[in-house]
């Protein structure tokens, strides 16, 4: 959360001359309401169902840069779809996240005790990201442009699966 997936994905897409897409934005557009509203009205389980469908559709339809919602990797089927692809995991520590999302974030999963919630979420998700990522890029202390360049360089150097 707050690592810059959407911003960095957009910069990478621009640099490569590709289309960009964000699965959180897809969900918001399809549901005509915010993610926070979906969580409040229908709960996290319903949101994860929507997220799973959005990621599956985006991977099937989109040929550019795709920014996934932070929880997309929670689903084993989604991880299966991502495995072997040019996936970059943008990583950061809490002190950087706090500056980006704030300790009083309106993000549903950070509504109460943002730091503790962020750390619990990271503890669960990080191993799953590492399972599917070809490269890991630390975003701490970097501008979005610097992160985008680091992702492109890392992916260019990372061997494709099977090599």
N, C-alpha and C positions, 0 to 999 in steps of 0.2 A: 504494500500500500504506500503510495506516494513516491515510489521509486522513479517515476518518470516514463513509464511504458508508453503512454500515448504521445507525449512530447518527443521522446527519443525515436519512437517508431515513425512519427511524421518526418523527422529530420532525415532518417535513413531512407525513407521512401522518396523524399525530395532529391536526395543525393544520388539515388539509383535511378531516378526517373520512373518510379513505379507508383501504382496506386497504394493508398493506405486504408486500413480498416481497423476498427476498434470494436471488440465484441461487447464491451459495456455500452458503447454508444448504440450498437445494434439493438440491444435489449431495451434501452430507454426509448428509442424510436418505435420499436414494435409495440411496446406496452404503453406508450404515451404518458409515462410518469417516471420519476426518478428511481434510482436503485434504492435509496432510503425509503421511499414510499412503498416499493415492492416488499422490502423487508418488513416494514411496519404493518402492512395490510395482510401479507400472506406468509411471512416468515422466511427464514434463510433456506429451508429445504426447497420451497417453491422457486426462490431465486436461483438456486443451484441447478434446478431442472431447466430453467430458462437459459442459464449460462451454458449448460452442456449442449443444448440444442443450437444456441448461437455459435458456439465454437465449431461444432460439427458442420453447420451450414457454411460458415466462413472458410473453413479449410477445404470444403468441397467446391466452393464457388469463386474464391478469391485467389489471385495469382500475384499479389503484391506483398507488402509488409503488413503483418497482422499483429496488433497489440491485443493480448488476451487479458481478460479480467483477472485480478490477482488470485482468485480462488479456483480458476479453471483446472489447475493441476490436481485438485482434490479428487477428481473423478478418474478412476483407472482407465476407462475407455478413452477419455480425452488424452491421457498420458500415452496410451497406445497409438493414437493418431499422430501425436507429436514426435514420437520416438523416431530417431534417424533424420529428422528435419533440421534445417539450419536455425535451431532454437538458441536464443541468447537469454540467459538469466541475469537480470539486473539486480544486484545485491547491494544492501546497505545496512548500516547499524542504526540503532534507535536515535542517537544524537542527530544524525542527518535526517531521519524520518520526522522527528519532532519539529525540525526547522521547516520541513516541506508541508506536512499535514497538520501540524500544531497539536498541542496536547489536549485541546478542546475540540477535536475534529468532529465534523458532522457525519463522518463515515459510520455506517451502522455498526461495524465490528469494533469501532473505537469509542463508542458512546460513553462507556463507563471505564474509568481508569485506563486511559489511552495507552500509556506505556506498557502496563501489564498485558493488556489485550494484544498490543502489537507484538510483544515478545512471544506470547503464546501462539499467535497466528504464525509468526515466522518459524517457531520451533516445529510446528506441524508441516508447514508448506515447504520450507527450505530443502529438506531431503527429497521431496517430490520434484521440485524444480531441478535439483542436481541430477535426478534420474533421467530427465528428458533433455537437459541442456547440452548443447555441443560446446558452448563457451559460457563462462561466468565473468561478468564485468562489474567491478565495484564502482558504485556511483558516488561514493562519499567524496565531498570536496570538489566535485567536477561539475562543470556546466553541462547542460543537455547536449550541446554541440560536441564537447569533449567525449561524452559518453557514446554518442552516435559514432564518432570516429573510432573509438576503442572497440565498439561492437563490430564494425566493418572490418577493422584490422584483425581482430581475434577470429572472426568467422573465416576470413581469407586464409589464415594460418592453420585453422583447425582441420584435421583430416575428416573427410566424410566417413560415415560408418562403413565398415567393410574394407577400408583401405589400410 
